Amino acid sequence: MRWLIDNFSVVVDLTKTHLYLALVPLLIGLLIAVPVGTAIRGASWLRKITLIVAGIAFTIPSLALFVTIPSVVGLQILDPLNVVIALTIYSTALLIRAVPEALDSVPADVVDSATAMGFTRLRRALTVELPLALPVLVANVRVVAVTNISLVSVGSLIGIGGLGTLFTQGYQRDYPDQILAGIIAIVVLALAFDLLLFLVGRALTPWTRQQKVRRTPLVAGQSAAPAAGEAS
């Protein structure tokens, strides 16, 4: 802890780099996965193929991907874009599975009602299905965000900055305090960003809280009915 306090400005700078490397792939993954996931939801065969490809992509070890991408794309080994590309692949692989699952959570009667009102498939997806799928989708985005924050630290093994640098430098110097500082910083960062996404999700889905409030009087009324019967 002492090292973390004494070198707080260093940790802040590394945190900024860490966030960039973790969140840019998340945003790119969302931009790819939302339209693709929405499009493949109605075609079962295409959905199966996409999920298989996504599953294979996610099983590739991160370090192997970090090392392979430079030779494939033509980047320098120390270019941060290597980590961004690799984590974009992982983010897309996870989110492209999550989007159809989130859309499946939308009640069928709501979808049928929108169709009966003359909504086109695109309009229905944008104004009905995706907004109602937000609770499930946000939960999956939280998982991907925390996963990315964790995986960025692996990039330090090939010399790319971020909080993982504290691990490699601490190991090379045989300085456990620096390694501990890196662990604490990454855990706090992951928890803080997960909480932020949770609050954003709550702000974007106010109807979920209204449903809980409406259910409470019903439960109270149901529990009060037998008591009234017993009194008579």
Salt bridges, closest charged atoms under 4 A:
ASP6 OD2 - ARG2 NE 3.42
ASP104 OD1 - ARG41 NE 3.05
ASP104 OD2 - ARG47 NH2 2.70
GLU129 OE2 - ARG41 NH1 2.45
GLU129 OE1 - ARG124 NE 3.20
ASP194 OD1 - ARG142 NE 2.86
